[in-house]
Amino acid sequence: MSGPSHTSSTINPGSVISSHAEQSGFRLPWSPSTSVSPYPLYRDRLIKDGLFVTGQDDHWRVACGPFEVSQEEAKFFEALGQHLLLFYRALNRLYLESLKGMQPAWVHEYLDIGKPEDLLALARMNRFKNQLPGVIRPDLIPTNGGMALTELDSVPGGIGLTGSLSRMYAQQGSPVWPHADGLIQGFSRMLRGMLHGQPSRVAIVVSDEAEAYRAEMQWVVTQLRQEGWEAYCGHPRDIRFTEEGLLIQHQGQDRPLSVIYRFYELFDLKNIPKGELIVYSAKKGRVVVTPPYKPWMEEKLALALFHHPMLEKFWEHELKPDTFDCLRAIIPGTWILDPRPLPPSAVIPGLRHGNRAVSDWQWLGEATQKERQYVIKVSGFSDQAWGSRGVSIGHDMSQVQWKEVVSHALDQFETSPSILQTFHKGRLVVVEYYDSHSGDVVRMEGRARLSPYYFVDEGQARLGGVLATICPKDKKIIHGMRDAVMAPCSVMDSHLSP
């Protein structure tokens, strides 16, 4: 595999937009006037891979081919992974130094809200001090003014989905970028970097909460076996504990494990069968668990900390100048919805209403539709903090509804804080998909979310693939809904680039 470059980029990430936006979309891998639609072939392949269910018609729409990004955008994505890895490293240090009094105490206090003490004690152990997530997936909205990073996920779904789609389109002759097998090869390299001489045995453990992703994770396991892994996809109850290590039941036999890929959220730990045994084995060094049990790495409010003026010196010191500039350009304005009163001389930094500084949140609930171009999201450690749950867009609801959302978010601060984020409207793109009944090509105008998957190996975050999700233009929240079109990405031909 030809890996992406991770050298410093001269691109201004805040202005990474295609100068050929009208050409953004899908490249047809066939000519409708001369060929038979490959839709039945694609549908059967997706059923075989477990992504579609036979006889059901409530799945997302199948694209005619990969979604094209410009060459400038491709360079941006290739460089972004390393910037985000450096951000994670700095965030981890910020939290630990806050605990030691080397940074403001309110940093770890924010990040610890709602977390049980036993989880925090585990996460703070020296054994895990330098551990970081092995998979990084941001969600970015291409706008007319640049890229907007709206989410940062270290327990992402979609690895199997994107991997399966990449291989499917590549086998039909479509160019897939950066590589048709990039996600599986990147995932495999990431896991191998955690073995430390142990046998190549891994289990992807999927909880009940994440049941919808089990089929795609089973697909990942099947591909890992072709990469030389003894790999399994199981439920937490399939795990068995011994003093020597963890085993997984497979076809009536117990198989020893070296690595567990945790596909369950930390808020759900109390509902994870054998969860305490997995934790115990990790503490004793008998198995590696990734992503690590570090709740502060899974909070959206980390984006608010990046913009906090009292932490600017820390971020400038910890991050390289190009990383700092990149993140400052793509992370939208983000604030923690903290209802506690401020001193008379204080204001909420960077937030203005009617071009005036504000010191409390009372104005937010009363804001007009034009004034509430904001999104409220549950920060983390909650069943409302993943997927498209717990997301409210101010100008997409009535004032009464918005006021209730604001009030609820403030009331829940002590147990489950939320963030306020500036809303960024995606630029329009034209895409083509297959009608699930006729197989004919349908054109749709929509807005895109681009989700690159980075895999950390030997201190480098390498791009494995990019999933494009395009929703109809009237939808404000872009996610894998029934009306969405999803596809891997390709790069525009050089003669189309600026």
C-alpha positions in Angstrom: 0.0 0.0 0.0 1.2 3.5 -0.8 0.7 5.4 2.4 -0.2 9.1 2.5 2.3 11.8 3.1 2.5 13.3 6.6 4.8 16.1 5.9 3.8 19.7 6.8 1.3 21.1 4.4 1.3 24.6 3.0 -2.5 24.5 2.6 -4.6 27.0 4.5 -7.0 24.5 6.1 -9.6 27.1 6.7 -10.0 27.7 2.9 -9.8 24.1 1.7 -12.7 24.0 -0.8 -12.8 22.7 -4.3 -12.7 25.4 -7.0 -14.8 22.9 -8.9 -17.6 22.6 -6.4 -20.1 22.2 -9.2 -18.3 19.1 -10.2 -18.2 17.6 -6.7 -20.1 14.4 -6.5 -20.0 10.8 -7.9 -18.2 9.5 -10.9 -20.4 7.0 -12.8 -18.5 3.7 -13.2 -20.7 2.9 -16.2 -22.6 4.6 -19.0 -26.4 4.5 -18.5 -27.0 4.5 -22.3 -24.8 1.6 -23.0 -24.6 -0.6 -20.0 -26.8 -2.5 -17.5 -27.1 -0.9 -14.1 -24.8 -2.7 -11.6 -27.2 -1.9 -8.8 -28.3 -5.6 -8.3 -24.7 -6.6 -8.1 -24.0 -3.9 -5.5 -27.1 -4.8 -3.5 -26.2 -8.5 -3.4 -22.7 -7.6 -2.3 -23.9 -5.4 0.5 -26.3 -8.2 1.7 -23.4 -10.7 1.6 -21.2 -8.4 3.7 -24.0 -7.9 6.2 -24.6 -4.2 5.5 -28.0 -4.7 4.0 -30.7 -7.2 5.2 -32.5 -9.3 2.6 -36.1 -8.2 2.1 -35.7 -4.9 3.8 -35.8 -1.6 2.0 -35.1 0.9 4.8 -31.4 1.1 4.2 -29.4 4.0 2.9 -29.1 4.8 -0.8 -26.4 3.1 -2.9 -24.1 5.5 -4.7 -23.2 5.2 -8.4 -19.5 5.5 -7.5 -17.0 7.1 -5.1 -17.5 10.7 -4.0 -14.9 13.0 -5.5 -12.7 15.4 -3.5 -10.3 17.8 -5.0 -6.6 17.3 -4.9 -6.2 20.1 -2.5 -8.8 18.5 -0.2 -6.9 15.2 -0.5 -3.7 16.8 0.7 -5.6 18.4 3.6 -7.0 15.0 4.7 -3.6 13.3 4.4 -2.1 15.9 6.8 -5.0 16.2 9.2 -4.6 12.8 10.9 -1.2 13.8 12.4 -2.6 17.1 13.6 -5.4 15.3 15.4 -3.1 12.8 17.0 -1.0 15.7 18.3 -4.2 17.3 19.6 -5.0 14.0 21.5 -1.6 13.9 23.0 -1.8 17.5 24.2 -5.3 16.9 25.6 -4.1 13.9 27.5 -1.2 16.0 28.9 -3.6 18.9 29.7 -5.8 16.6 31.8 -3.0 14.9 33.7 -1.2 18.3 34.4 -4.6 19.7 35.6 -4.7 16.8 38.1 -1.2 17.7 39.4 -2.0 21.4 39.6 0.3 22.4 36.7 -2.8 23.5 34.7 -6.1 24.9 36.0 -8.1 22.5 38.1 -11.3 23.4 36.3 -10.0 21.5 33.2 -10.1 18.1 34.8 -13.2 19.1 36.8 -15.1 19.7 33.5 -13.8 16.5 32.0 -14.6 14.4 35.1 -18.3 15.5 35.4 -20.6 12.5 35.7 -17.8 9.9 35.7 -17.8 7.2 38.4 -14.7 7.3 40.7 -13.7 3.7 39.9 -13.5 4.6 36.2 -11.4 7.7 36.9 -9.1 5.8 39.2 -8.5 3.2 36.4 -8.0 5.8 33.7 -5.4 7.7 35.8 -3.2 4.7 36.5 0.4 5.2 35.5 0.2 2.0 33.4 -2.1 3.8 31.0 -0.7 7.3 31.2 0.6 7.6 27.6 -2.0 5.4 25.9 -4.1 7.1 23.2 -6.8 5.9 20.9 -5.6 3.9 17.9 -8.4 5.0 15.6 -9.3 8.7 15.1 -12.3 9.7 13.0 -13.3 13.3 12.7 -16.5 14.4 11.0 -16.0 17.4 8.7 -18.5 19.5 6.8 -17.3 21.0 3.6 -18.7 24.6 3.5 -18.3 27.5 1.1 -15.8 28.9 3.6 -13.7 25.8 4.3 -13.9 22.6 6.4 -15.7 22.6 9.7 -14.8 19.9 12.2 -18.0 19.1 14.1 -17.1 15.8 15.9 -14.0 13.9 16.9 -14.6 10.2 17.6 -12.2 7.6 19.0 -14.8 4.7 19.0 -16.2 5.2 15.5 -18.5 3.0 13.6 -18.2 2.7 9.9 -14.9 1.0 9.6 -16.4 -2.2 8.1 -19.0 -0.2 6.1 -16.3 2.0 4.5 -14.0 -0.9 3.9 -16.7 -3.0 2.2 -17.8 -0.1 0.0 -14.2 0.7 -0.9 -13.5 -2.8 -2.1 -16.9 -3.1 -3.9 -16.4 0.0 -6.0 -12.7 -0.8 -6.7 -13.6 -4.2 -8.0 -15.9 -2.6 -10.4 -13.2 -0.4 -11.8 -13.8 2.8 -9.8 -10.7 4.6 -8.3 -10.9 4.5 -4.5 -8.7 6.8 -2.5 -6.3 6.3 -0.8 -6.5 2.5 -1.3 -9.3 0.0 -1.7 -8.0 -2.0 1.3 -6.7 1.0 3.2 -9.0 0.6 6.2 -8.3 -3.1 6.9 -4.6 -2.7 6.4 -4.5 0.4 8.6 -6.6 -1.3 11.3 -4.3 -4.3 11.2 -1.1 -2.2 11.4 -2.6 -0.3 14.4 -3.4 -3.5 16.2 0.0 -5.1 15.5 1.7 -2.1 17.1 0.0 -3.0 20.4 1.1 -6.7 20.5 4.6 -6.2 21.9 5.6 -9.7 20.9 2.4 -11.4 21.8 0.5 -13.7 19.3 -1.7 -12.0 16.8 -5.0 -12.7 18.5 -7.7 -10.0 18.7 -11.4 -9.9 19.6 -13.7 -7.0 18.6 -16.1 -6.9 21.5 -19.4 -5.4 20.6 -22.0 -4.4 23.3 -25.8 -4.6 23.1 -25.8 -0.7 22.8 -23.7 -1.0 19.6 -25.6 -4.0 18.2 -26.4 -2.2 14.9 -22.6 -2.3 14.1 -22.1 -6.0 14.8 -22.4 -7.1 11.1 -19.8 -4.6 9.9 -17.4 -5.6 12.7 -17.9 -9.2 11.7 -16.9 -8.2 8.2 -13.7 -6.5 9.6 -12.9 -9.7 11.5 -13.2 -11.8 8.3 -10.8 -9.4 6.6 -8.3 -9.5 9.5 -8.1 -13.2 9.2 -6.9 -12.8 5.7 -4.2 -10.4 7.1 -2.9 -13.2 9.3 -4.9 -12.5 12.5 -6.6 -15.0 14.7 -9.6 -12.7 15.0 -13.0 -12.9 16.5 -16.1 -10.7 16.9 -18.1 -11.4 20.0 -20.4 -10.1 22.7 -18.9 -9.3 26.2 -20.5 -12.3 27.6 -18.4 -14.5 25.3 -15.3 -13.4 27.3 -13.9 -15.8 29.9 -11.4 -14.9 32.6 -8.5 -17.0 33.9 -5.5 -15.9 36.0 -3.3 -16.3 32.8 -5.5 -14.0 30.7 -8.7 -13.5 28.8 -10.3 -16.1 26.5 -13.2 -15.9 24.0 -15.6 -18.7 23.3 -15.6 -19.5 19.6 -17.3 -22.6 18.2 -17.4 -24.3 21.6 -13.7 -23.6 22.3 -11.9 -21.1 24.4 -9.3 -19.0 22.5 -6.7 -16.9 24.3 -6.5 -13.1 23.4 -3.8 -10.6 23.2 -5.8 -7.5 22.2 -9.4 -6.5 22.8 -10.8 -3.8 20.5 -13.4 -2.1 22.7 -16.5 -1.3 20.6 -18.6 -0.1 23.5 -18.9 3.3 25.1 -17.6 4.0 28.6 -21.0 5.3 29.8 -22.2 1.8 29.2 -19.7 0.0 31.3 -22.2 -0.9 34.0 -24.1 -2.9 31.4 -21.2 -4.8 30.0 -21.1 -8.5 31.1 -17.6 -9.5 32.2 -16.7 -5.8 32.0 -14.9 -5.9 35.4 -12.9 -8.9 34.3 -11.7 -7.1 31.1 -10.7 -4.2 33.2 -8.8 -6.4 35.7 -6.9 -8.1 33.0 -6.0 -4.8 31.4 -4.7 -3.5 34.8 -2.6 -6.6 35.2 -1.2 -6.3 31.7 -2.6 -9.6 30.6 -4.5 -8.1 27.6 -4.3 -4.8 25.8 -7.6 -2.9 25.5 -8.0 -0.2 22.9 -9.4 2.4 22.8 -8.0 3.0 26.4 -10.4 3.6 29.3 -9.9 7.3 29.2 -13.2 9.2 29.4 -11.6 12.6 29.0 -10.6 11.5 25.4 -14.2 11.0 24.5 -15.7 14.4 25.5 -16.9 16.9 22.9 -16.2 19.7 25.3 -12.5 19.2 24.6 -13.2 21.3 21.5 -14.3 24.1 23.8 -11.1 23.8 25.8 -9.1 24.3 22.6 -10.7 27.7 22.1 -10.5 28.8 25.8 -8.3 31.9 26.0 -6.9 30.8 29.4 -5.5 27.7 27.7 -4.1 29.4 24.6 -0.6 29.4 25.9 -0.7 25.7 26.6 -2.0 24.8 23.2 0.6 27.0 21.5 3.4 25.4 23.5 2.2 21.8 23.0 1.2 21.9 19.3 3.4 22.7 16.3 2.5 26.0 14.7 1.0 24.3 11.6 -1.1 22.0 13.8 -2.3 24.9 16.0 -3.2 27.0 12.9 -5.0 24.1 11.3 -7.2 23.3 14.3 -7.9 26.9 15.0 -9.2 27.2 11.4 -11.4 24.1 11.3 -12.8 23.7 14.9 -16.0 25.9 15.1 -16.6 28.2 18.0 -17.5 25.9 20.9 -18.6 26.6 24.5 -19.5 24.6 27.5 -23.1 25.2 28.7 -22.1 26.0 32.3 -25.0 27.6 34.3 -22.9 28.7 37.2 -22.9 32.6 37.7 -19.9 34.6 36.7 -18.4 37.5 38.6 -19.7 40.9 37.5 -16.5 41.7 35.6 -16.4 38.4 33.6 -17.9 37.4 30.3 -18.2 34.2 28.3 -15.1 34.3 26.2 -15.6 34.7 22.4 -19.4 34.6 22.6 -21.4 37.6 21.6 -25.1 38.4 21.2 -26.1 41.4 19.0 -22.4 42.3 18.9 -22.4 42.6 22.7 -20.5 40.4 25.2 -22.6 38.1 27.4 -22.1 36.8 30.9 -25.0 34.2 31.2 -27.1 32.0 29.0 -30.4 33.7 29.5 -30.3 35.4 26.1 -29.8 32.0 24.3 -33.3 30.7 25.0 -34.9 34.0 23.9 -32.8 34.3 20.7 -34.7 34.7 17.4 -34.4 32.1 14.6 -31.8 34.2 12.8 -29.8 34.6 16.1 -29.8 31.0 17.0 -27.4 29.6 14.3 -26.1 27.2 16.9 -26.0 23.5 17.7 -26.4 22.0 21.2 -24.8 18.6 21.8 -24.5 16.3 24.8 -20.7 16.3 25.4 -20.1 12.6 26.3 -20.6 9.8 28.8 -24.3 9.5 27.9 -26.4 7.4 25.6 -27.4 10.7 24.0 -23.8 11.6 23.1 -23.3 9.3 20.1 -24.8 8.9 16.6 -27.2 11.7 15.9 -28.7 11.6 19.3 -28.6 14.6 21.7 -28.1 17.1 18.8 -30.4 20.1 18.5 -30.1 22.8 15.8 -31.4 26.1 17.0 -32.8 27.5 13.7 -34.4 24.2 12.8 -36.9 24.2 15.7 -39.5 26.5 17.2 -38.4 29.0 19.9 -40.4 27.1 22.5 -38.6 23.9 21.6 -35.2 25.6 21.6 -35.8 27.2 24.9 -36.6 23.8 26.4 -33.4 22.3 24.9 -31.3 25.2 26.4 -33.0 24.8 29.8 -32.6 21.1 29.8 -28.9 21.3 28.9 -28.2 23.8 31.7 -30.2 21.7 34.2 -28.1 18.5 33.3 -24.7 20.2 33.7 -23.8 18.6 37.0 -24.3 15.1 35.6 -24.0 15.4 31.8 -22.7 18.7 30.4 -23.5 19.9 26.9 -21.7 22.1 24.4 -22.9 25.0 22.3 -21.3 25.1 18.8 -21.5 27.5 15.9 -23.6 26.0 13.1 -21.8 25.6 9.7 -23.9 25.1 6.6 -22.5 22.6 4.2 -22.0 23.6 0.6 -24.3 22.1 -2.0 -23.1 19.1 -4.0 -24.8 17.0 -6.7 -24.8 13.2 -6.3 -26.1 10.2 -8.1 -27.6 7.1 -6.6 -29.5 4.0 -7.7 -33.2 3.8 -7.2 -33.7 0.7 -5.1 -36.8 -0.4 -7.1 -35.9 0.3 -10.7 -32.1 0.5 -10.5 -32.3 3.8 -12.4 -29.9 6.6 -11.7 -31.4 9.5 -9.6 -29.6 12.9 -9.2 -29.9 14.6 -5.8 -28.7 17.9 -4.6 -27.4 17.6 -1.0 -24.9 18.5 1.6 -22.0 16.2 2.6 -20.2 15.1 5.7 -16.7 13.7 5.2 -15.4 11.2 7.7 -11.7 10.2 7.3 -10.4 7.2 9.3 -6.9 7.5 10.7 -5.0 4.6 12.2 -2.2 5.2 14.6 1.0 3.2 14.1 4.5 4.0 15.3 3.5 7.6 16.3 1.9 8.4 12.9 -1.8 8.7 12.2 -2.2 7.3 8.7 -5.3 7.8 6.5 -7.1 4.5 5.7 -10.1 5.8 3.9 -12.8 8.5 3.8 -16.6 7.9 4.1 -18.8 10.5 2.4 -22.4 10.8 3.7 -24.6 13.1 1.6 -28.1 14.0 2.8 -30.9 15.9 0.9 -30.2 19.6 1.1 -33.2 20.3 3.4 -31.8 18.1 6.2 -29.9 20.0 8.8 -28.3 17.0 10.6 -26.1 14.9 8.3 -26.0 11.3 9.3 -26.6 7.8 7.9 -30.3 8.1 7.5 -32.5 6.3 5.0 -32.4 9.2 2.6 -28.6 9.5 2.8 -26.2 8.4 0.1 -22.9 6.9 1.4 -19.7 6.1 -0.5 -15.9 6.1 -0.2 -14.0 8.8 -1.8 -11.8 9.3 -4.9 -9.7 12.2 -6.0 -10.5 14.4 -9.0 -8.3 14.0 -12.1 -5.3 16.4 -12.1 -6.7 18.4 -15.1 -9.7 19.3 -12.9 -7.6 20.5 -9.9 -6.9 24.2 -9.3 
